[in-house]
Each structure stands twice: as structure tokens, then as C-alpha cells.
């Protein structure tokens, strides 16, 4: 009778498989389905195959994957087949991860690891370690994530499971991508492609190609990015992977934007937008908005750019709020477990008390009636207390679970929004090629306090011999500061490019008037503004073959070192923007330098950082460093400054955004 029931479950599993395979056209699923048709296959082997199929279906047909995993788990428990039970729970934990039930997913994974000590299956252990790493990655616990993924990678290399090796490399790359370390992310993506080519790995490889294309694009390797975005499209279309088709189109559009192929980019984004209306992929939707914003900026549709930017800053909380939400989520889960443990402790204590009363009653026979009555009374009273406490615990548990879900949903949305805002802000910063086309050499230290920054730097080459460089420090930091940097970038472009305002003083006056009008500061409610250092560099001068520099500043200074001597140019002591409007006039300071002089621009964030004794780094310390390092190569200058700041701060947290730029013109 038991065998018949088991066969029925297997038959139902076959129905799920046939439905999903016909839709996915997946070569891995095809091979597993062929294996099931074998006449000599044992029932235990079938259960293991079902688990593999459920795992493959997790992207293609979620419902089929969950149903098949639950069905296989029931069958495995009936015949006490621990290996199949582990495989089914592994798939169930994956779906708990997709639902952001991280605590439940980890609970299942760790239970599977304990059972694997009995079964001893290195292949399954490596997969479990990989997925535990992924759960910690989703929780932004990057160190733990990397540790588990590295363990998984070591096992897979040892057992020569190169398909899983590619997964480990890919997931390690995503950790560094999430932390915006695109170079290391690209190194891992190259390892993925090398492994695929070396061991001839087949299947839907669109995710790997797509990641390689995206990292290459972010590092401005456009030709490689275009090649692998097209490969992604080819593979994803053949395997009917809609998500990768959409993502590849968006990445390809970004490459064409960089290459000024705006018509091609427009068509790709139009196609991606239509597909996103039919399919809900939040991450791809954010990437789509990023490229639409960038495309409109290239087309000089600044109003449209601003509208798309507003879509992702609807939630205006800071990054710190997001971290607090994450901490609250973990505390809620721990609190729920604590309440359960308290309940068990109360029950154990009262059990001990009742047993003690019974022992005392037996020992004192002469007072048996009295003690029996007393024991009954105490027990009844205790049970009432336990019942009341249990009801209170159940009520608190329901509140905690509801709050947990609300906080998790809000935290996820905040995380996506702020990460996307950081990507948009990085797009506004000058590209390396543009700066190096005009200056002989330069370096940049740009460290937002949170993911996004209120500091920014900006450059525009007016013609072959003239260029305008700006460094600004906006009100606040985080999302509010980033909003001001975007507005300032747009206004600077309008002033220098559209209106052809080339005088630094006139640029600052235009910036002040525009911000005052756009933010409606005449009503006295909004007082946001910024401090700016603005320089016009003119190489075309006959003044002893020297470089002509025109500087104007708003509560900002600039520095340059010439022949070992530090010079400082101090701007006007008036701020751009504010609650009370007045017409501001800024002063142009014109001077000439040797063409090998080194220029420095900095916000106050660098020299305002504290050490453990609450002492600031100090402007004088920074100025002395400029005179010591100005003749070093730019990469060594940057390293020296960062090391000096790190030695000063030690373990103290960063208290403000940091922006420092060094420039040299020959």
C-alpha cells in the first residue's frame, strides 16, 4: 500500500515536469526528463531527480518548483530517505529566500548542513554553503557572505564540479558589484567565462554574459560590453529568459549612450519599457530609469531628466534609516525567539515547583490533606498565570510578525532606491576621458558619508585651450545633499554650455539666482544652498608661456603649489542660495602660474574628520601635505592623503562627505 502511494506522488511530479519543460525548453531539464523515462531507474533515484528538476524550475515556473519540492519532501520522509529530504528542503529554502524570509531560509539551510554530516555529500554541501552566502549577501552582511561562498568554491574545485564553480565566482562578483568595486567584480566575471570556455559548460548562460557586459560598461569598456550584451540577448532569447532579454537591452542602450548612438539607445529603451510593463522586474526597472535619465541628459531634455530622477527619490529617508530598519528586522526576529524561550522557561520552572510540592506532601504524611489542597491551589493559580502569559506572548508575536513584514518591505524599497540614487550620482561626475583630454594628470578622492553625497566635482571643456572646473559642497549629505548636487550639475551645464557663461564670477551669480528661483526660496521656508570653488584654466596665454587662471569662490578656497611654495586663493564670504534673497556679486581673481604647478580643490569634509579624541584633521595639516606631495605621481599623492586620513581617523566613523581633487596642466 505504501509503495502505491509513492508511485502516485511520482506520477504527479511527472505532470509538473511535462508542463514546465514544454515552456522552458531548458537543456538541463530535458536531460533530467530523459533520465526519468529510463525503465531501470529506482524510486530513490527518481526522488533525487525530482529535486534537481525543482531546483531548475525555480526561475522558470515558481509554483511548479515549490509544489514538486513539497511533494518530494513528503515522499522522502515516508521512506526515511534523508538525502532526498535534504535536497527538497534546499529548494524550499531557496523560495523562502526569494520571499525575503531570510531567518526561515537560514534555519532550513543550517538544519540541512547538520543532516549532511550523516549523509556526507560534498556536492550538496557546496550548494548549501553557496546559498547561505547568498542569504547573507541579501542581508548586506558581505564578510559572512564571502566566507561561505569561498568555502563552497573550495569544495567545488576539489570535486571538480565546474558548473557550481561558475556560480560561486558569479556570486562573489555580485558582492563586490554591490559595494561598487567594479574592477574586482569584473575579475570574477572573467573567471566565470574562463571556466565556461575551459570546461565547455552548456545551458542558459545569459546571466553570466549579462553580468560581464554590465561590469565592463561601468568600467567604460564599451566594445566588450556591447559584445557580451549581444551574446546575452542571443542566449536569453533562445531560452525564453525574458528578464535577461530586458536587462541586456538596457545595458546595450547604456553602451550606445556612451558612444553617442542616441537613436539606437532610444529604440532599445522603448522596447525594454514595453516589456517591463508586462513583466514586473524591480531591479531592471531601476536600471531602465537610470538609462532613460542619462539619455534625456544627452539629448539636453533636462526637464525630463529631472522628472525621471524624482521617481526614485520618492522615499527620501537617509541610508542610516535603512540600516536602522535592517537592525530592527533582526531584533524583531530575535525578540520573537526570546519570548518563546521565556515561555518554555516558565513551564519548566512551574513543573519543578509542582513536583516539589508532591514530594513534600508524600514526606509529611500527617499534613497530607493540607498540603494536597495547597498544591492544588498553587498549581491552579500557576496555570492561570501561564495561560495569561501565553495569550500575551501570542498577541505580541502577532504584532512582531506584522511589524517584521512591514519593516522588511520598506527596507527593501529603501535599499533599492538609495542604491539606484548612488548610481545616478556617479553618472553626473566627470568621466576620466573628458578630464584627461584637457589636464595632464589628476586624482580624485570622493567618499560619500552614506551611499550618496552632497559633495560633487564638475568639469567642462569650453574649447581646445579653455576648461572650467568646479568643486561644490551642498547643504547636508545623503539623499537630500545628492538632490542638490543633481540640480547644481544641471544648472552649471546650462550656464557654461547653453548660455556660454565663461567667467567664474558670472557662473556663480547665475547659479545663485537659479537656485533661489527653482527652490522658491523667496517664501523663506527653504534655505538650502552650496559652497563652490570655480576655476577657468586658459592654456592660450603669451604671459611668459605661463598658465592663466581665473578663480571665483563662494565660501570656498583653492590651493596650488609652485616651486615648492603653497599659494591659497580665498573666495568671497557669501553663500549660494538661502532663505533671504539678495543680488550677489562675486570677484574674479586672475593670476598666472608656471604650467607645471599643481592645483588642489577640497571640501571641508576632509579636514573636518575627527579622531578618537574628537580632534579634527585640520586645514593646516592638509596644506602642509600639499607642499610635501605635489611633485609625486598622482596615484602616490592620493595614497599618501588617504593613508594620512586613515591614520588620523583610525576606527572613528566618517562624519561628513569628502571630496578632494588634484590637477596638473603641462
NORURHU-V88073 format. One record per pair of residues at least 24 apart in sequence whose C-alpha atoms are under 7 Angstrom apart, sorted by the first residue. I is the first residue (numbers start at 1). J is the second residue. D is the distance in whole Angstrom. If there is no record, write none. Layout:
I_J_D ; I_J_D
This chain:
6_75_6 ; 9_71_7 ; 13_68_6 ; 16_64_6 ; 20_61_6 ; 24_60_6 ; 24_239_7 ; 24_240_7 ; 25_239_6 ; 26_239_7 ; 27_203_6 ; 28_203_7 ; 29_53_6 ; 29_56_7 ; 47_72_6 ; 47_84_6 ; 48_84_5 ; 51_87_6 ; 51_88_6 ; 54_91_7 ; 55_91_6 ; 66_92_7 ; 83_119_6 ; 86_112_6 ; 97_135_7 ; 102_135_6 ; 106_132_7 ; 122_155_7 ; 126_152_4 ; 126_155_6 ; 126_156_6 ; 127_152_7 ; 130_168_7 ; 137_175_7 ; 142_175_7 ; 146_172_7 ; 163_201_7 ; 166_192_5 ; 166_195_7 ; 182_215_6 ; 182_219_7 ; 185_215_7 ; 186_212_6 ; 186_215_6 ; 186_216_7 ; 204_235_7 ; 204_239_6 ; 205_235_7 ; 206_232_5 ; 206_235_6 ; 206_236_6 ; 206_244_6 ; 207_244_7 ; 210_248_6 ; 214_251_6 ; 217_255_6 ; 222_255_6 ; 226_252_6 ; 226_255_6 ; 246_272_5 ; 246_275_7 ; 247_284_6 ; 250_288_6 ; 254_291_6 ; 257_295_6 ; 286_420_7 ; 290_424_6 ; 312_417_6 ; 313_417_7 ; 315_414_7 ; 316_479_6 ; 318_478_6 ; 318_479_6 ; 319_450_6 ; 319_451_7 ; 319_478_7 ; 322_411_6 ; 322_414_6 ; 322_415_7 ; 325_407_6 ; 325_411_6 ; 326_411_7 ; 329_404_6 ; 329_407_7 ; 329_408_7 ; 332_400_6 ; 332_404_6 ; 336_397_6 ; 339_393_7 ; 354_379_7 ; 418_451_7 ; 419_451_7 ; 421_452_7 ; 422_451_6 ; 422_452_5 ; 429_457_6 ; 429_458_6 ; 430_458_6 ; 430_459_6 ; 439_663_7 ; 439_664_6 ; 439_665_5 ; 440_664_6 ; 440_665_5 ; 440_666_6 ; 441_663_6 ; 441_664_5 ; 441_665_7 ; 442_634_6 ; 442_662_5 ; 442_663_4 ; 442_664_6 ; 443_634_6 ; 443_635_7 ; 443_638_7 ; 443_661_6 ; 443_662_5 ; 443_663_7 ; 444_660_6 ; 444_661_5 ; 444_662_7 ; 445_659_6 ; 445_660_5 ; 445_661_6 ; 446_658_6 ; 446_659_5 ; 446_660_7 ; 447_657_6 ; 447_658_5 ; 447_659_7 ; 448_657_5 ; 448_658_6 ; 449_654_6 ; 449_655_7 ; 449_656_5 ; 449_657_5 ; 450_478_6 ; 451_478_7 ; 452_478_5 ; 452_479_6 ; 452_482_6 ; 453_477_5 ; 453_478_5 ; 453_481_6 ; 453_482_5 ; 453_657_6 ; 454_478_7 ; 454_481_4 ; 454_482_5 ; 454_485_6 ; 454_657_7 ; 455_485_7 ; 455_657_6 ; 455_658_7 ; 455_659_6 ; 456_485_6 ; 456_659_7 ; 465_538_6 ; 465_539_5 ; 465_540_6 ; 466_536_7 ; 466_537_6 ; 466_538_5 ; 466_539_7 ; 467_536_6 ; 467_537_5 ; 467_538_7 ; 468_535_6 ; 468_536_5 ; 468_537_6 ; 469_534_6 ; 469_535_5 ; 469_536_7 ; 470_532_7 ; 470_533_6 ; 470_534_5 ; 470_535_6 ; 471_532_6 ; 471_533_5 ; 471_534_7 ; 471_601_7 ; 472_530_7 ; 472_531_6 ; 472_532_4 ; 472_533_6 ; 473_530_5 ; 473_531_5 ; 473_532_6 ; 473_603_6 ; 474_529_6 ; 474_530_4 ; 474_531_6 ; 475_528_6 ; 475_529_6 ; 475_530_6 ; 477_657_7 ; 504_534_6 ; 504_535_6 ; 504_536_7 ; 504_550_7 ; 504_551_6 ; 504_552_5 ; 504_588_7 ; 505_552_5 ; 505_586_5 ; 505_587_6 ; 505_588_6 ; 509_584_6 ; 509_585_6 ; 509_586_7 ; 512_576_5 ; 512_577_5 ; 515_577_6 ; 516_577_6 ; 521_578_7 ; 521_579_5 ; 522_579_7 ; 522_580_7 ; 522_581_7 ; 524_579_5 ; 524_580_6 ; 525_579_7 ; 526_579_6 ; 527_577_7 ; 527_578_4 ; 527_579_4 ; 528_577_6 ; 528_578_6 ; 529_576_5 ; 529_577_4 ; 529_578_6 ; 530_575_6 ; 530_576_5 ; 530_577_7 ; 531_555_5 ; 531_556_6 ; 531_575_6 ; 531_576_6 ; 532_556_6 ; 533_557_6 ; 533_558_7 ; 546_592_6 ; 546_593_6 ; 546_594_5 ; 546_595_6 ; 547_592_5 ; 547_593_5 ; 547_594_6 ; 547_595_5 ; 548_591_6 ; 548_592_5 ; 548_593_7 ; 549_590_6 ; 549_591_5 ; 549_592_6 ; 550_588_6 ; 550_589_5 ; 550_590_4 ; 550_591_7 ; 551_588_6 ; 551_589_5 ; 551_590_6 ; 552_586_7 ; 552_587_6 ; 552_588_5 ; 552_589_6 ; 558_600_6 ; 558_601_5 ; 559_599_6 ; 559_600_5 ; 559_601_7 ; 560_597_7 ; 560_598_5 ; 560_599_4 ; 560_600_6 ; 561_597_6 ; 561_598_5 ; 561_599_7 ; 561_627_6 ; 561_630_7 ; 562_597_5 ; 562_598_7 ; 564_627_6 ; 565_627_7 ; 566_627_6 ; 595_665_6 ; 595_666_5 ; 596_664_7 ; 596_665_6 ; 596_666_5 ; 597_664_6 ; 598_630_6 ; 598_663_6 ; 598_664_5 ; 599_662_6 ; 599_663_5 ; 599_664_6 ; 600_661_6 ; 600_662_5 ; 600_663_6 ; 601_660_6 ; 601_661_5 ; 601_662_7 ; 602_659_6 ; 602_660_4 ; 602_661_6 ; 603_658_7 ; 603_659_6 ; 603_660_7 ; 605_656_5 ; 605_657_5 ; 605_658_5 ; 606_658_5 ; 609_649_7 ; 609_654_7 ; 609_655_6 ; 610_649_6 ; 611_648_6 ; 611_649_4 ; 611_650_7 ; 611_652_6 ; 612_652_6 ; 617_648_7
